[in-house]
Amino acid sequence: MLLIHIDAAYFHCSKAIVRSRLLDPGARIERDRLPSAGAMHRRLSGGTFDGDSYDRDLPARTVAGLY
């Protein structure tokens, strides 16, 4: 017997995934054509946001604050 305790479960509307065309190869954009999250924040802030630091620290921040 296997007993599993679940602390949290996350669900996303399947319609949103279909509408986004997430799984449609024809809708995909090459990664190098997309700005980074930090670059988007910097542009939206009028250049006052430190996008380079944001991008550099993002992986560790994501792991630390994911749940």
C-alpha atoms as an extended CHARMM CRD file, in Angstrom:
* protein
*
        67  EXT
         1         1  MET       CA              0.0000000000        0.0000000000        0.0000000000  PROA      1               0.0000000000
         2         2  LEU       CA              1.1680000000        3.4950000000       -0.8540000000  PROA      2               0.0000000000
         3         3  LEU       CA             -0.1880000000        6.4290000000        1.1300000000  PROA      3               0.0000000000
         4         4  ILE       CA              0.2990000000        9.8890000000       -0.3450000000  PROA      4               0.0000000000
         5         5  HSD       CA             -0.4430000000       13.1610000000        1.4340000000  PROA      5               0.0000000000
         6         6  ILE       CA             -1.0960000000       16.1330000000       -0.8210000000  PROA      6               0.0000000000
         7         7  ASP       CA             -0.5370000000       19.6020000000        0.6120000000  PROA      7               0.0000000000
         8         8  ALA       CA             -1.4990000000       21.5520000000       -2.4880000000  PROA      8               0.0000000000
         9         9  ALA       CA             -2.8060000000       20.8790000000       -5.9720000000  PROA      9               0.0000000000
        10        10  TYR       CA             -2.7990000000       23.4030000000       -8.7830000000  PROA      10              0.0000000000
        11        11  PHE       CA             -5.1800000000       23.2390000000      -11.7050000000  PROA      11              0.0000000000
        12        12  HSD       CA             -5.3330000000       25.3520000000      -14.8330000000  PROA      12              0.0000000000
        13        13  CYS       CA             -8.3700000000       25.6240000000      -17.0660000000  PROA      13              0.0000000000
        14        14  SER       CA             -7.9190000000       23.3160000000      -20.0550000000  PROA      14              0.0000000000
        15        15  LYS       CA             -9.6750000000       25.8760000000      -22.2750000000  PROA      15              0.0000000000
        16        16  ALA       CA             -6.8960000000       28.3640000000      -21.5450000000  PROA      16              0.0000000000
        17        17  ILE       CA             -4.2630000000       25.8670000000      -22.6410000000  PROA      17              0.0000000000
        18        18  VAL       CA             -6.1670000000       25.1220000000      -25.8590000000  PROA      18              0.0000000000
        19        19  ARG       CA             -6.7800000000       28.8170000000      -26.5710000000  PROA      19              0.0000000000
        20        20  SER       CA             -3.1160000000       29.6260000000      -25.9970000000  PROA      20              0.0000000000
        21        21  ARG       CA             -2.1200000000       27.0890000000      -28.6670000000  PROA      21              0.0000000000
        22        22  LEU       CA              0.5940000000       26.0090000000      -26.2120000000  PROA      22              0.0000000000
        23        23  LEU       CA              0.8890000000       22.5620000000      -27.7940000000  PROA      23              0.0000000000
        24        24  ASP       CA              0.6250000000       23.7710000000      -31.4030000000  PROA      24              0.0000000000
        25        25  PRO       CA              4.0890000000       23.5860000000      -33.0290000000  PROA      25              0.0000000000
        26        26  GLY       CA              2.9870000000       26.0880000000      -35.6770000000  PROA      26              0.0000000000
        27        27  ALA       CA              2.3250000000       28.7320000000      -33.0190000000  PROA      27              0.0000000000
        28        28  ARG       CA              5.7380000000       28.5140000000      -31.3720000000  PROA      28              0.0000000000
        29        29  ILE       CA              8.1980000000       31.3860000000      -31.5160000000  PROA      29              0.0000000000
        30        30  GLU       CA             11.9430000000       30.8770000000      -31.3650000000  PROA      30              0.0000000000
        31        31  ARG       CA             13.1950000000       31.6180000000      -27.8470000000  PROA      31              0.0000000000
        32        32  ASP       CA             15.8550000000       34.0530000000      -29.0510000000  PROA      32              0.0000000000
        33        33  ARG       CA             13.1060000000       36.2600000000      -30.5590000000  PROA      33              0.0000000000
        34        34  LEU       CA             11.4430000000       36.7510000000      -27.1630000000  PROA      34              0.0000000000
        35        35  PRO       CA             12.6460000000       39.2890000000      -24.5840000000  PROA      35              0.0000000000
        36        36  SER       CA             13.5280000000       38.0210000000      -21.1340000000  PROA      36              0.0000000000
        37        37  ALA       CA             11.2440000000       38.7590000000      -18.1820000000  PROA      37              0.0000000000
        38        38  GLY       CA             13.7930000000       41.2980000000      -16.9330000000  PROA      38              0.0000000000
        39        39  ALA       CA             13.9010000000       43.0360000000      -20.3120000000  PROA      39              0.0000000000
        40        40  MET       CA             10.1060000000       43.2910000000      -20.3410000000  PROA      40              0.0000000000
        41        41  HSD       CA             10.0590000000       44.7710000000      -16.8290000000  PROA      41              0.0000000000
        42        42  ARG       CA             12.8320000000       47.2210000000      -17.7460000000  PROA      42              0.0000000000
        43        43  ARG       CA             10.9340000000       48.4100000000      -20.8240000000  PROA      43              0.0000000000
        44        44  LEU       CA              7.6350000000       48.7650000000      -18.9440000000  PROA      44              0.0000000000
        45        45  SER       CA              9.3600000000       50.7770000000      -16.2010000000  PROA      45              0.0000000000
        46        46  GLY       CA             10.8660000000       53.2110000000      -18.6670000000  PROA      46              0.0000000000
        47        47  GLY       CA             14.3430000000       51.8280000000      -18.0750000000  PROA      47              0.0000000000
        48        48  THR       CA             14.3970000000       52.2160000000      -14.2820000000  PROA      48              0.0000000000
        49        49  PHE       CA             14.0580000000       48.5050000000      -13.4780000000  PROA      49              0.0000000000
        50        50  ASP       CA             17.2430000000       46.4050000000      -13.1280000000  PROA      50              0.0000000000
        51        51  GLY       CA             16.3060000000       43.7060000000      -15.6210000000  PROA      51              0.0000000000
        52        52  ASP       CA             19.7430000000       42.0900000000      -15.7240000000  PROA      52              0.0000000000
        53        53  SER       CA             19.7130000000       41.3970000000      -11.9710000000  PROA      53              0.0000000000
        54        54  TYR       CA             16.1420000000       40.1830000000      -12.2060000000  PROA      54              0.0000000000
        55        55  ASP       CA             17.0230000000       37.6900000000      -14.9490000000  PROA      55              0.0000000000
        56        56  ARG       CA             20.2060000000       36.5570000000      -13.2050000000  PROA      56              0.0000000000
        57        57  ASP       CA             18.4140000000       35.9030000000       -9.8820000000  PROA      57              0.0000000000
        58        58  LEU       CA             15.2170000000       34.4600000000      -11.3670000000  PROA      58              0.0000000000
        59        59  PRO       CA             16.1380000000       30.7350000000      -11.2340000000  PROA      59              0.0000000000
        60        60  ALA       CA             17.0420000000       30.8050000000       -7.5250000000  PROA      60              0.0000000000
        61        61  ARG       CA             14.0760000000       33.0450000000       -6.6930000000  PROA      61              0.0000000000
        62        62  THR       CA             11.7200000000       30.6800000000       -8.5200000000  PROA      62              0.0000000000
        63        63  VAL       CA             12.9750000000       27.6150000000       -6.6270000000  PROA      63              0.0000000000
        64        64  ALA       CA             12.8620000000       29.4270000000       -3.2750000000  PROA      64              0.0000000000
        65        65  GLY       CA              9.3860000000       30.8500000000       -3.7150000000  PROA      65              0.0000000000
        66        66  LEU       CA              7.6080000000       28.3540000000       -5.9310000000  PROA      66              0.0000000000
        67        67  TYR       CA              5.4970000000       26.8460000000       -3.1550000000  PROA      67              0.0000000000
